[in-house]
Amino acid sequence: EVILVDDGSTDGTFEIAHAWAENAVFPVKVLRLNPNEGIGGAIRTGLKFATARIAVTYDADMTYPMEDIGRLIDAIDAGADVVTASPFHAEGSVSDALKGRISISSWAHNCYKLRLGKRLKNITCVTCGFRAYRLEILDQISHRHDGFLATAEILVRALLADLKVVEVPSTLSVRQEGQSKMKVFRTALSHLAFLVTLK
């Protein structure tokens, strides 16, 4: 089952997704958010319509290899509730062209580590959106934020709910499609505000 969530795009993505879905040999749902709700809204919508035992979230910029979906699912089958990919895992890797993105992710991780302490001891990346979820536990980690903060919020809420969160290695490369809409300063402020108000 594939669920494509178009976040109010104006570049023809929705039409292309529909055309692709019509020719797919497996079930495909194409959903459109209007107005734009951000990556958090897209994740929330996609997970709400998921019906399989395991749901995997994957960004359309294709910065992680799809082949690693198998690793995520295997970890769920081994007993995890949430599995997140990480290029900072000891067996992961990062493209040399992504130094700026790495700095932001490392800064965010250090901030969350100061706030969450030992809960993050086996997690090296809190911002990765390439994840797998055991569908039955999703009501325990509902998130409130719609922007880029959402991926970190979901992971934090899973940890605070004492769910079993596991990290698997993956490779982060330059985006294959589209252009990033993330505003670095605004996103950094949202992380800080979330950490300050986190209970």
N, C-alpha and C positions, 0 to 999 in steps of 0.2 A: 504494500500500500504506500503510495507516494502522495504527499500533500504539498502543493506549491502555494505559498502565500505571497501575493503581490502587494506590496505596501504602497498603494496609490501611485504607482509609477505613471509617467507620461511619455515613455520612450518606446512603447509597443511591447513591453515585456508581457503584459497580460494576454495580448493576442497571440504572441509566440508560444506562451505556456499552454494556451487552449489548443492550439494547433498540434503541439507536441503530445498533449494528453489524448487527443482523439486517435492518434496512431500508436499509442503505447499498448503493450501486450499484458499489462498489469493494471490494477485499479489506480486511477489518478484523480485527485480532487484539486481543482484550481479555485482558490479563494482570493478575494480582493478586498483590501482595507481602504476605505474612503471616508474621511480623510486619512492621511498618513498617520500611522500610530507608532512608527519606529520599530526597531528590531525586537524590543520587548513585547510590543503588541503583536507582532508577527509570530513570535514564539508562542505566546499565550493562545492565539487563535489556532495555530497548527496543532498544538497539543490537545486543545479542546475537541478537535475533530478526529483525533487519532483513535483507532479502534483495536490496533494490534496489541499484543502482550508487552512489547517493547517499542518505545518511540525514540527515534534518533533525530536530533536537530543538526542541520548542516547549512552553512551560509552559501548563497549562490555565487559568491566571488571565487569559490573553489580554491581557497588557500591551503586546504588540507586534502590529502589523498583519500578519495572515496573508498579505496581498498581497506582503509583502517576501520571502516564501519564494523567489519568482522571482529576486530579486537574489542570494540565497545560492547557488542552483543555477547561475546564470549565472557566478558567480565560480569555482565548482568546474570548470565546463566550460572556463573560460579558463585553467585550470592550477593552481588552488589545491588544497591537500590538506584544509585546514580553513578555514571561513569563519565569522566571528562577526559578529553585528549589533552596532551600537553607537549609542546615542543621543548620545554625546559626539563622534562623528565631526563634521567640519566641516559636513557636510550633514545631520546628524541633528538631533533635537529632543527636548525633555523637557517634560512637563506641569508647570505651576507648582505643582501639588498634591503634588509628590514631593520636596520639598527635603530631608527626612530621608533618604530612600533615596539621593539624589544624594550627600549627604555621605559616606555609608558607602562607596559605590562609588568615589568620588574618593579617599578615604583608602586603600582597598585598592589601587587602581591605583598610587598614589604609593609604597606599601610594596613592591609588586612591581617597580616601576621601579627603586628603589634596589637591589634584589637582582639583577635581570636586566639592567639597563643597556640597551645598544643593541638587545638582542633585542626590546624592547618599543617601539622608536622609532615604529613605524607602528600601534600598538595603543593605543586610548584607554579601553578597558573590558575588564577581565579576568573580571568576574563574570557577564556576560550568558550565559544558557543557550540563547538562540535562535541555533542554529548549524546549519551543514551540514558533513558529513564525507564524504570519499571513502571508501567502505566498505573498500577494500583496505588502508588504512593504520591501521585501528583497533587492530590488535594492537600497534602501536608506541606507543600512548598510553593503555594501560589504566590506570585510576585506582583508588586504594585507599580513598579516603574516601567515605562515604555521605551526609554532610550537605551543607549549602549550600556548603562549601568545594570540592566536587567540580567545579563549573564552572571555577573558577580553576585547579584542579589539572590538569584535562584540557588547558587552553590552555597552561599552563606546560610540561607534558610534551611537547606537540606542538612547542613552540619549542625545547626542549632536544634533541629528536630531529631538529632541523634540517628539519622539515617546512615546507612553504610555508603560512603562516597569513596570511589576508587579512581585512580588516575592511571592512564595508559599512555605510552609514548606515541608521538606522531611527528610529522614533519611540516613545518610552517614555511610556505613559499610565497612569492609575490602573487597578488591577486590575478586571476586569469580573466575575469570579466568585470565590467562596470567600474565605477569610481566611488571611493569612500566618501560618505557624508558625515563622518565623525568630526566634531569640533573638539580638538584636544583640550583646550582650556575649560570649556563647558563640561566636558565629560569628567575631567579631573575634579572639578568642584562638586559634581554630583556624587562622586565616590566619597569625597571627604564629608559631605553633608549626610550621606547615608550612614557612614561609620559613626559620626557624632550622635545621630539620633537612634542608632540601633539598640534595641533592648533584648 
